[in-house]
Amino acid sequence: MFKIFYIAVLIMVFSGCSMRDKNYYMLLDTTPVEVLSISKNISSIGVADIKLPEYLLKESIPIEEKSQKIIFSKSDFWGVSMDKELTNRIISYLQKRLNMPEVYNYPWGVRGQKVDTKLYLKISHFLAKEKVVYLDASWQWIDKNGDTKSYLFSKKVESRSKDIKDVVDAMNKIFRVLEEGIVSSMMK
């Protein structure tokens, strides 16, 4: 009986320790944005789910350890799935920046309505190596006439340190630059 009790206590102690060592992060940016006035005649925007590399769809936060070798943290995790989080973040950013509540997840959030413009975004590289975060992406705006404009984005930003909190802060900053690029391209 003592052995069973001892084993149960050990299991509780070790599982409690492992729960405390986990850190969860989100790419949320609560920085206020300045509202732009749109010169184009757009009444609604549909944002397709962002396409991400497979390593960003995992729960653990990835870091590039050496050239082309990705490691996953054993204690640092994304708080929500990155594809949903980044899609929602782009939608929210466009709503605020353009003062336009009619920005929907396309086609699921549209519910039978047509949208004037669609945004398709693909992130091909979004990773930290040492103290630098790299972000490579491409996107397309497709208007109601089917006309398409495509854009590329490739930037890097330095983190304050290799600490995962600083890396996530740098990821937030560089994603904001991408968001600004997307809005700017829409105005062209």
PyMOL CGO cylinders between C-alpha atoms (Angstrom):
from pymol import cmd
from pymol.cgo import CYLINDER

trace = [
    CYLINDER, 0.00, 0.00, 0.00, 2.86, 2.38, 0.84, 0.3, 1, 1, 1, 1, 1, 1,
    CYLINDER, 2.86, 2.38, 0.84, 4.43, 1.77, -2.60, 0.3, 1, 1, 1, 1, 1, 1,
    CYLINDER, 4.43, 1.77, -2.60, 1.22, 2.70, -4.40, 0.3, 1, 1, 1, 1, 1, 1,
    CYLINDER, 1.22, 2.70, -4.40, 0.88, 5.88, -2.34, 0.3, 1, 1, 1, 1, 1, 1,
    CYLINDER, 0.88, 5.88, -2.34, 4.54, 6.76, -2.98, 0.3, 1, 1, 1, 1, 1, 1,
    CYLINDER, 4.54, 6.76, -2.98, 4.16, 6.22, -6.74, 0.3, 1, 1, 1, 1, 1, 1,
    CYLINDER, 4.16, 6.22, -6.74, 0.95, 8.31, -6.82, 0.3, 1, 1, 1, 1, 1, 1,
    CYLINDER, 0.95, 8.31, -6.82, 2.69, 11.18, -5.00, 0.3, 1, 1, 1, 1, 1, 1,
    CYLINDER, 2.69, 11.18, -5.00, 5.65, 11.02, -7.41, 0.3, 1, 1, 1, 1, 1, 1,
    CYLINDER, 5.65, 11.02, -7.41, 3.32, 11.11, -10.42, 0.3, 1, 1, 1, 1, 1, 1,
    CYLINDER, 3.32, 11.11, -10.42, 1.51, 14.16, -9.01, 0.3, 1, 1, 1, 1, 1, 1,
    CYLINDER, 1.51, 14.16, -9.01, 4.78, 15.95, -8.23, 0.3, 1, 1, 1, 1, 1, 1,
    CYLINDER, 4.78, 15.95, -8.23, 6.28, 15.32, -11.66, 0.3, 1, 1, 1, 1, 1, 1,
    CYLINDER, 6.28, 15.32, -11.66, 3.11, 16.14, -13.58, 0.3, 1, 1, 1, 1, 1, 1,
    CYLINDER, 3.11, 16.14, -13.58, 2.72, 19.33, -11.52, 0.3, 1, 1, 1, 1, 1, 1,
    CYLINDER, 2.72, 19.33, -11.52, 6.28, 20.35, -12.33, 0.3, 1, 1, 1, 1, 1, 1,
    CYLINDER, 6.28, 20.35, -12.33, 5.84, 19.76, -16.03, 0.3, 1, 1, 1, 1, 1, 1,
    CYLINDER, 5.84, 19.76, -16.03, 2.65, 21.83, -16.08, 0.3, 1, 1, 1, 1, 1, 1,
    CYLINDER, 2.65, 21.83, -16.08, 4.44, 24.80, -14.46, 0.3, 1, 1, 1, 1, 1, 1,
    CYLINDER, 4.44, 24.80, -14.46, 7.26, 24.72, -16.99, 0.3, 1, 1, 1, 1, 1, 1,
    CYLINDER, 7.26, 24.72, -16.99, 4.97, 25.31, -19.98, 0.3, 1, 1, 1, 1, 1, 1,
    CYLINDER, 4.97, 25.31, -19.98, 4.68, 28.79, -21.43, 0.3, 1, 1, 1, 1, 1, 1,
    CYLINDER, 4.68, 28.79, -21.43, 2.00, 29.80, -23.92, 0.3, 1, 1, 1, 1, 1, 1,
    CYLINDER, 2.00, 29.80, -23.92, 2.31, 32.67, -26.39, 0.3, 1, 1, 1, 1, 1, 1,
    CYLINDER, 2.31, 32.67, -26.39, 0.08, 34.43, -28.90, 0.3, 1, 1, 1, 1, 1, 1,
    CYLINDER, 0.08, 34.43, -28.90, 0.92, 36.81, -31.70, 0.3, 1, 1, 1, 1, 1, 1,
    CYLINDER, 0.92, 36.81, -31.70, -1.40, 39.55, -30.54, 0.3, 1, 1, 1, 1, 1, 1,
    CYLINDER, -1.40, 39.55, -30.54, -0.71, 43.17, -31.32, 0.3, 1, 1, 1, 1, 1, 1,
    CYLINDER, -0.71, 43.17, -31.32, -2.80, 45.61, -29.34, 0.3, 1, 1, 1, 1, 1, 1,
    CYLINDER, -2.80, 45.61, -29.34, -1.01, 48.70, -30.66, 0.3, 1, 1, 1, 1, 1, 1,
    CYLINDER, -1.01, 48.70, -30.66, -3.60, 51.28, -31.74, 0.3, 1, 1, 1, 1, 1, 1,
    CYLINDER, -3.60, 51.28, -31.74, -3.82, 51.84, -35.48, 0.3, 1, 1, 1, 1, 1, 1,
    CYLINDER, -3.82, 51.84, -35.48, -4.57, 54.99, -37.41, 0.3, 1, 1, 1, 1, 1, 1,
    CYLINDER, -4.57, 54.99, -37.41, -7.71, 54.74, -39.54, 0.3, 1, 1, 1, 1, 1, 1,
    CYLINDER, -7.71, 54.74, -39.54, -7.22, 55.23, -43.29, 0.3, 1, 1, 1, 1, 1, 1,
    CYLINDER, -7.22, 55.23, -43.29, -9.82, 56.52, -45.68, 0.3, 1, 1, 1, 1, 1, 1,
    CYLINDER, -9.82, 56.52, -45.68, -10.22, 54.23, -48.68, 0.3, 1, 1, 1, 1, 1, 1,
    CYLINDER, -10.22, 54.23, -48.68, -10.24, 55.86, -52.08, 0.3, 1, 1, 1, 1, 1, 1,
    CYLINDER, -10.24, 55.86, -52.08, -11.40, 52.65, -53.77, 0.3, 1, 1, 1, 1, 1, 1,
    CYLINDER, -11.40, 52.65, -53.77, -15.03, 51.61, -53.93, 0.3, 1, 1, 1, 1, 1, 1,
    CYLINDER, -15.03, 51.61, -53.93, -14.83, 48.55, -51.67, 0.3, 1, 1, 1, 1, 1, 1,
    CYLINDER, -14.83, 48.55, -51.67, -17.73, 47.64, -49.42, 0.3, 1, 1, 1, 1, 1, 1,
    CYLINDER, -17.73, 47.64, -49.42, -16.50, 44.22, -48.24, 0.3, 1, 1, 1, 1, 1, 1,
    CYLINDER, -16.50, 44.22, -48.24, -13.32, 42.14, -48.11, 0.3, 1, 1, 1, 1, 1, 1,
    CYLINDER, -13.32, 42.14, -48.11, -13.00, 38.37, -47.85, 0.3, 1, 1, 1, 1, 1, 1,
    CYLINDER, -13.00, 38.37, -47.85, -9.81, 37.05, -46.22, 0.3, 1, 1, 1, 1, 1, 1,
    CYLINDER, -9.81, 37.05, -46.22, -9.03, 33.42, -47.02, 0.3, 1, 1, 1, 1, 1, 1,
    CYLINDER, -9.03, 33.42, -47.02, -7.37, 31.28, -44.35, 0.3, 1, 1, 1, 1, 1, 1,
    CYLINDER, -7.37, 31.28, -44.35, -3.67, 32.06, -44.30, 0.3, 1, 1, 1, 1, 1, 1,
    CYLINDER, -3.67, 32.06, -44.30, -1.49, 29.25, -45.63, 0.3, 1, 1, 1, 1, 1, 1,
    CYLINDER, -1.49, 29.25, -45.63, 1.45, 28.47, -43.35, 0.3, 1, 1, 1, 1, 1, 1,
    CYLINDER, 1.45, 28.47, -43.35, 4.46, 26.16, -43.45, 0.3, 1, 1, 1, 1, 1, 1,
    CYLINDER, 4.46, 26.16, -43.45, 3.90, 22.87, -41.64, 0.3, 1, 1, 1, 1, 1, 1,
    CYLINDER, 3.90, 22.87, -41.64, 6.27, 23.80, -38.79, 0.3, 1, 1, 1, 1, 1, 1,
    CYLINDER, 6.27, 23.80, -38.79, 3.98, 26.70, -37.77, 0.3, 1, 1, 1, 1, 1, 1,
    CYLINDER, 3.98, 26.70, -37.77, 0.99, 24.39, -37.47, 0.3, 1, 1, 1, 1, 1, 1,
    CYLINDER, 0.99, 24.39, -37.47, 2.55, 22.53, -34.55, 0.3, 1, 1, 1, 1, 1, 1,
    CYLINDER, 2.55, 22.53, -34.55, 1.86, 23.53, -30.95, 0.3, 1, 1, 1, 1, 1, 1,
    CYLINDER, 1.86, 23.53, -30.95, 5.52, 23.99, -30.00, 0.3, 1, 1, 1, 1, 1, 1,
    CYLINDER, 5.52, 23.99, -30.00, 7.28, 27.18, -31.01, 0.3, 1, 1, 1, 1, 1, 1,
    CYLINDER, 7.28, 27.18, -31.01, 9.89, 26.48, -33.71, 0.3, 1, 1, 1, 1, 1, 1,
    CYLINDER, 9.89, 26.48, -33.71, 13.38, 27.97, -33.80, 0.3, 1, 1, 1, 1, 1, 1,
    CYLINDER, 13.38, 27.97, -33.80, 15.95, 27.47, -36.53, 0.3, 1, 1, 1, 1, 1, 1,
    CYLINDER, 15.95, 27.47, -36.53, 18.95, 26.10, -34.69, 0.3, 1, 1, 1, 1, 1, 1,
    CYLINDER, 18.95, 26.10, -34.69, 21.35, 25.75, -37.59, 0.3, 1, 1, 1, 1, 1, 1,
    CYLINDER, 21.35, 25.75, -37.59, 20.94, 26.35, -41.26, 0.3, 1, 1, 1, 1, 1, 1,
    CYLINDER, 20.94, 26.35, -41.26, 17.85, 24.42, -42.33, 0.3, 1, 1, 1, 1, 1, 1,
    CYLINDER, 17.85, 24.42, -42.33, 17.46, 22.57, -39.00, 0.3, 1, 1, 1, 1, 1, 1,
    CYLINDER, 17.46, 22.57, -39.00, 14.35, 23.45, -37.00, 0.3, 1, 1, 1, 1, 1, 1,
    CYLINDER, 14.35, 23.45, -37.00, 13.98, 22.55, -33.34, 0.3, 1, 1, 1, 1, 1, 1,
    CYLINDER, 13.98, 22.55, -33.34, 10.77, 22.75, -31.33, 0.3, 1, 1, 1, 1, 1, 1,
    CYLINDER, 10.77, 22.75, -31.33, 10.67, 24.08, -27.80, 0.3, 1, 1, 1, 1, 1, 1,
    CYLINDER, 10.67, 24.08, -27.80, 9.74, 21.58, -25.12, 0.3, 1, 1, 1, 1, 1, 1,
    CYLINDER, 9.74, 21.58, -25.12, 8.32, 24.29, -22.85, 0.3, 1, 1, 1, 1, 1, 1,
    CYLINDER, 8.32, 24.29, -22.85, 7.10, 27.11, -25.15, 0.3, 1, 1, 1, 1, 1, 1,
    CYLINDER, 7.10, 27.11, -25.15, 3.87, 26.68, -27.07, 0.3, 1, 1, 1, 1, 1, 1,
    CYLINDER, 3.87, 26.68, -27.07, 1.47, 28.70, -29.19, 0.3, 1, 1, 1, 1, 1, 1,
    CYLINDER, 1.47, 28.70, -29.19, -1.67, 29.53, -27.23, 0.3, 1, 1, 1, 1, 1, 1,
    CYLINDER, -1.67, 29.53, -27.23, -3.89, 28.89, -30.26, 0.3, 1, 1, 1, 1, 1, 1,
    CYLINDER, -3.89, 28.89, -30.26, -3.37, 27.42, -33.71, 0.3, 1, 1, 1, 1, 1, 1,
    CYLINDER, -3.37, 27.42, -33.71, -1.30, 29.84, -35.78, 0.3, 1, 1, 1, 1, 1, 1,
    CYLINDER, -1.30, 29.84, -35.78, -3.34, 29.56, -38.98, 0.3, 1, 1, 1, 1, 1, 1,
    CYLINDER, -3.34, 29.56, -38.98, -6.50, 30.67, -37.17, 0.3, 1, 1, 1, 1, 1, 1,
    CYLINDER, -6.50, 30.67, -37.17, -4.71, 33.27, -35.05, 0.3, 1, 1, 1, 1, 1, 1,
    CYLINDER, -4.71, 33.27, -35.05, -2.97, 34.97, -37.97, 0.3, 1, 1, 1, 1, 1, 1,
    CYLINDER, -2.97, 34.97, -37.97, -6.09, 34.88, -40.17, 0.3, 1, 1, 1, 1, 1, 1,
    CYLINDER, -6.09, 34.88, -40.17, -8.11, 36.49, -37.37, 0.3, 1, 1, 1, 1, 1, 1,
    CYLINDER, -8.11, 36.49, -37.37, -5.38, 39.01, -36.75, 0.3, 1, 1, 1, 1, 1, 1,
    CYLINDER, -5.38, 39.01, -36.75, -5.33, 40.11, -40.42, 0.3, 1, 1, 1, 1, 1, 1,
    CYLINDER, -5.33, 40.11, -40.42, -9.13, 40.39, -40.43, 0.3, 1, 1, 1, 1, 1, 1,
    CYLINDER, -9.13, 40.39, -40.43, -9.12, 42.46, -37.23, 0.3, 1, 1, 1, 1, 1, 1,
    CYLINDER, -9.12, 42.46, -37.23, -6.30, 44.67, -38.50, 0.3, 1, 1, 1, 1, 1, 1,
    CYLINDER, -6.30, 44.67, -38.50, -8.07, 45.39, -41.80, 0.3, 1, 1, 1, 1, 1, 1,
    CYLINDER, -8.07, 45.39, -41.80, -11.33, 46.16, -39.96, 0.3, 1, 1, 1, 1, 1, 1,
    CYLINDER, -11.33, 46.16, -39.96, -9.60, 48.66, -37.67, 0.3, 1, 1, 1, 1, 1, 1,
    CYLINDER, -9.60, 48.66, -37.67, -7.21, 50.20, -40.19, 0.3, 1, 1, 1, 1, 1, 1,
    CYLINDER, -7.21, 50.20, -40.19, -9.88, 50.66, -42.86, 0.3, 1, 1, 1, 1, 1, 1,
    CYLINDER, -9.88, 50.66, -42.86, -12.72, 51.37, -40.40, 0.3, 1, 1, 1, 1, 1, 1,
    CYLINDER, -12.72, 51.37, -40.40, -14.62, 48.62, -42.21, 0.3, 1, 1, 1, 1, 1, 1,
    CYLINDER, -14.62, 48.62, -42.21, -16.48, 45.96, -40.20, 0.3, 1, 1, 1, 1, 1, 1,
    CYLINDER, -16.48, 45.96, -40.20, -17.31, 44.14, -43.46, 0.3, 1, 1, 1, 1, 1, 1,
    CYLINDER, -17.31, 44.14, -43.46, -14.06, 42.15, -43.49, 0.3, 1, 1, 1, 1, 1, 1,
    CYLINDER, -14.06, 42.15, -43.49, -14.87, 38.45, -43.27, 0.3, 1, 1, 1, 1, 1, 1,
    CYLINDER, -14.87, 38.45, -43.27, -13.16, 35.10, -43.22, 0.3, 1, 1, 1, 1, 1, 1,
    CYLINDER, -13.16, 35.10, -43.22, -13.67, 33.90, -46.78, 0.3, 1, 1, 1, 1, 1, 1,
    CYLINDER, -13.67, 33.90, -46.78, -15.68, 31.93, -47.72, 0.3, 1, 1, 1, 1, 1, 1,
    CYLINDER, -15.68, 31.93, -47.72, -16.88, 30.69, -44.30, 0.3, 1, 1, 1, 1, 1, 1,
    CYLINDER, -16.88, 30.69, -44.30, -17.65, 34.03, -42.64, 0.3, 1, 1, 1, 1, 1, 1,
    CYLINDER, -17.65, 34.03, -42.64, -19.42, 35.50, -45.67, 0.3, 1, 1, 1, 1, 1, 1,
    CYLINDER, -19.42, 35.50, -45.67, -22.68, 33.49, -45.28, 0.3, 1, 1, 1, 1, 1, 1,
    CYLINDER, -22.68, 33.49, -45.28, -24.02, 33.82, -48.79, 0.3, 1, 1, 1, 1, 1, 1,
    CYLINDER, -24.02, 33.82, -48.79, -22.92, 37.41, -49.33, 0.3, 1, 1, 1, 1, 1, 1,
    CYLINDER, -22.92, 37.41, -49.33, -20.58, 38.41, -52.12, 0.3, 1, 1, 1, 1, 1, 1,
    CYLINDER, -20.58, 38.41, -52.12, -17.38, 40.26, -51.33, 0.3, 1, 1, 1, 1, 1, 1,
    CYLINDER, -17.38, 40.26, -51.33, -15.87, 43.02, -53.47, 0.3, 1, 1, 1, 1, 1, 1,
    CYLINDER, -15.87, 43.02, -53.47, -12.28, 42.02, -52.87, 0.3, 1, 1, 1, 1, 1, 1,
    CYLINDER, -12.28, 42.02, -52.87, -10.55, 38.82, -51.72, 0.3, 1, 1, 1, 1, 1, 1,
    CYLINDER, -10.55, 38.82, -51.72, -7.19, 38.49, -50.00, 0.3, 1, 1, 1, 1, 1, 1,
    CYLINDER, -7.19, 38.49, -50.00, -5.12, 35.31, -50.24, 0.3, 1, 1, 1, 1, 1, 1,
    CYLINDER, -5.12, 35.31, -50.24, -1.98, 35.26, -48.08, 0.3, 1, 1, 1, 1, 1, 1,
    CYLINDER, -1.98, 35.26, -48.08, 0.71, 32.59, -47.96, 0.3, 1, 1, 1, 1, 1, 1,
    CYLINDER, 0.71, 32.59, -47.96, 3.57, 32.69, -45.46, 0.3, 1, 1, 1, 1, 1, 1,
    CYLINDER, 3.57, 32.69, -45.46, 6.47, 30.62, -46.72, 0.3, 1, 1, 1, 1, 1, 1,
    CYLINDER, 6.47, 30.62, -46.72, 8.99, 31.36, -43.94, 0.3, 1, 1, 1, 1, 1, 1,
    CYLINDER, 8.99, 31.36, -43.94, 8.35, 32.76, -40.44, 0.3, 1, 1, 1, 1, 1, 1,
    CYLINDER, 8.35, 32.76, -40.44, 11.11, 31.67, -38.12, 0.3, 1, 1, 1, 1, 1, 1,
    CYLINDER, 11.11, 31.67, -38.12, 13.73, 32.91, -35.68, 0.3, 1, 1, 1, 1, 1, 1,
    CYLINDER, 13.73, 32.91, -35.68, 17.40, 32.07, -36.03, 0.3, 1, 1, 1, 1, 1, 1,
    CYLINDER, 17.40, 32.07, -36.03, 19.72, 33.34, -33.33, 0.3, 1, 1, 1, 1, 1, 1,
    CYLINDER, 19.72, 33.34, -33.33, 18.35, 36.84, -32.59, 0.3, 1, 1, 1, 1, 1, 1,
    CYLINDER, 18.35, 36.84, -32.59, 16.75, 37.47, -35.97, 0.3, 1, 1, 1, 1, 1, 1,
    CYLINDER, 16.75, 37.47, -35.97, 13.17, 36.75, -37.08, 0.3, 1, 1, 1, 1, 1, 1,
    CYLINDER, 13.17, 36.75, -37.08, 12.61, 36.20, -40.80, 0.3, 1, 1, 1, 1, 1, 1,
    CYLINDER, 12.61, 36.20, -40.80, 9.28, 36.54, -42.57, 0.3, 1, 1, 1, 1, 1, 1,
    CYLINDER, 9.28, 36.54, -42.57, 8.71, 35.73, -46.25, 0.3, 1, 1, 1, 1, 1, 1,
    CYLINDER, 8.71, 35.73, -46.25, 5.21, 35.93, -47.67, 0.3, 1, 1, 1, 1, 1, 1,
    CYLINDER, 5.21, 35.93, -47.67, 3.20, 36.48, -50.81, 0.3, 1, 1, 1, 1, 1, 1,
    CYLINDER, 3.20, 36.48, -50.81, -0.36, 37.63, -51.26, 0.3, 1, 1, 1, 1, 1, 1,
    CYLINDER, -0.36, 37.63, -51.26, -2.95, 38.36, -53.89, 0.3, 1, 1, 1, 1, 1, 1,
    CYLINDER, -2.95, 38.36, -53.89, -5.79, 40.82, -54.05, 0.3, 1, 1, 1, 1, 1, 1,
    CYLINDER, -5.79, 40.82, -54.05, -8.59, 39.70, -56.37, 0.3, 1, 1, 1, 1, 1, 1,
    CYLINDER, -8.59, 39.70, -56.37, -11.27, 42.27, -57.13, 0.3, 1, 1, 1, 1, 1, 1,
    CYLINDER, -11.27, 42.27, -57.13, -14.91, 41.65, -58.06, 0.3, 1, 1, 1, 1, 1, 1,
    CYLINDER, -14.91, 41.65, -58.06, -13.97, 41.65, -61.77, 0.3, 1, 1, 1, 1, 1, 1,
    CYLINDER, -13.97, 41.65, -61.77, -11.44, 38.87, -61.22, 0.3, 1, 1, 1, 1, 1, 1,
    CYLINDER, -11.44, 38.87, -61.22, -8.43, 41.17, -61.70, 0.3, 1, 1, 1, 1, 1, 1,
    CYLINDER, -8.43, 41.17, -61.70, -5.49, 39.94, -59.64, 0.3, 1, 1, 1, 1, 1, 1,
    CYLINDER, -5.49, 39.94, -59.64, -2.55, 41.82, -58.15, 0.3, 1, 1, 1, 1, 1, 1,
    CYLINDER, -2.55, 41.82, -58.15, 0.24, 39.80, -56.54, 0.3, 1, 1, 1, 1, 1, 1,
    CYLINDER, 0.24, 39.80, -56.54, 2.87, 40.95, -54.05, 0.3, 1, 1, 1, 1, 1, 1,
    CYLINDER, 2.87, 40.95, -54.05, 5.96, 39.61, -52.30, 0.3, 1, 1, 1, 1, 1, 1,
    CYLINDER, 5.96, 39.61, -52.30, 7.28, 40.39, -48.84, 0.3, 1, 1, 1, 1, 1, 1,
    CYLINDER, 7.28, 40.39, -48.84, 10.67, 39.46, -47.39, 0.3, 1, 1, 1, 1, 1, 1,
    CYLINDER, 10.67, 39.46, -47.39, 11.93, 41.15, -44.23, 0.3, 1, 1, 1, 1, 1, 1,
    CYLINDER, 11.93, 41.15, -44.23, 13.83, 40.43, -41.07, 0.3, 1, 1, 1, 1, 1, 1,
    CYLINDER, 13.83, 40.43, -41.07, 13.89, 42.07, -37.67, 0.3, 1, 1, 1, 1, 1, 1,
    CYLINDER, 13.89, 42.07, -37.67, 16.28, 41.64, -34.79, 0.3, 1, 1, 1, 1, 1, 1,
    CYLINDER, 16.28, 41.64, -34.79, 15.09, 40.41, -31.43, 0.3, 1, 1, 1, 1, 1, 1,
    CYLINDER, 15.09, 40.41, -31.43, 16.41, 41.86, -28.16, 0.3, 1, 1, 1, 1, 1, 1,
    CYLINDER, 16.41, 41.86, -28.16, 17.69, 38.41, -27.20, 0.3, 1, 1, 1, 1, 1, 1,
    CYLINDER, 17.69, 38.41, -27.20, 17.31, 34.69, -27.96, 0.3, 1, 1, 1, 1, 1, 1,
    CYLINDER, 17.31, 34.69, -27.96, 14.75, 34.45, -25.15, 0.3, 1, 1, 1, 1, 1, 1,
    CYLINDER, 14.75, 34.45, -25.15, 11.46, 33.13, -26.57, 0.3, 1, 1, 1, 1, 1, 1,
    CYLINDER, 11.46, 33.13, -26.57, 9.48, 36.09, -25.19, 0.3, 1, 1, 1, 1, 1, 1,
    CYLINDER, 9.48, 36.09, -25.19, 11.73, 38.50, -27.08, 0.3, 1, 1, 1, 1, 1, 1,
    CYLINDER, 11.73, 38.50, -27.08, 11.50, 36.33, -30.20, 0.3, 1, 1, 1, 1, 1, 1,
    CYLINDER, 11.50, 36.33, -30.20, 7.68, 36.40, -30.03, 0.3, 1, 1, 1, 1, 1, 1,
    CYLINDER, 7.68, 36.40, -30.03, 7.81, 40.21, -29.58, 0.3, 1, 1, 1, 1, 1, 1,
    CYLINDER, 7.81, 40.21, -29.58, 9.96, 40.45, -32.71, 0.3, 1, 1, 1, 1, 1, 1,
    CYLINDER, 9.96, 40.45, -32.71, 7.51, 38.18, -34.56, 0.3, 1, 1, 1, 1, 1, 1,
    CYLINDER, 7.51, 38.18, -34.56, 4.71, 40.56, -33.57, 0.3, 1, 1, 1, 1, 1, 1,
    CYLINDER, 4.71, 40.56, -33.57, 6.66, 43.53, -34.90, 0.3, 1, 1, 1, 1, 1, 1,
    CYLINDER, 6.66, 43.53, -34.90, 7.52, 41.99, -38.25, 0.3, 1, 1, 1, 1, 1, 1,
    CYLINDER, 7.52, 41.99, -38.25, 3.97, 40.71, -38.73, 0.3, 1, 1, 1, 1, 1, 1,
    CYLINDER, 3.97, 40.71, -38.73, 2.74, 44.30, -38.20, 0.3, 1, 1, 1, 1, 1, 1,
    CYLINDER, 2.74, 44.30, -38.20, 5.08, 45.41, -41.02, 0.3, 1, 1, 1, 1, 1, 1,
    CYLINDER, 5.08, 45.41, -41.02, 3.50, 42.72, -43.23, 0.3, 1, 1, 1, 1, 1, 1,
    CYLINDER, 3.50, 42.72, -43.23, 0.01, 43.93, -42.28, 0.3, 1, 1, 1, 1, 1, 1,
    CYLINDER, 0.01, 43.93, -42.28, 0.97, 47.48, -43.26, 0.3, 1, 1, 1, 1, 1, 1,
    CYLINDER, 0.97, 47.48, -43.26, 2.35, 46.21, -46.57, 0.3, 1, 1, 1, 1, 1, 1,
    CYLINDER, 2.35, 46.21, -46.57, -0.91, 44.40, -47.28, 0.3, 1, 1, 1, 1, 1, 1,
    CYLINDER, -0.91, 44.40, -47.28, -2.98, 47.52, -46.60, 0.3, 1, 1, 1, 1, 1, 1,
    CYLINDER, -2.98, 47.52, -46.60, -0.62, 49.67, -48.64, 0.3, 1, 1, 1, 1, 1, 1,
    CYLINDER, -0.62, 49.67, -48.64, -0.84, 47.28, -51.60, 0.3, 1, 1, 1, 1, 1, 1,
    CYLINDER, -0.84, 47.28, -51.60, -4.63, 47.39, -51.48, 0.3, 1, 1, 1, 1, 1, 1,
    CYLINDER, -4.63, 47.39, -51.48, -4.56, 51.16, -51.94, 0.3, 1, 1, 1, 1, 1, 1,
    CYLINDER, -4.56, 51.16, -51.94, -2.61, 50.90, -55.21, 0.3, 1, 1, 1, 1, 1, 1,
]
cmd.load_cgo(trace, "trace")
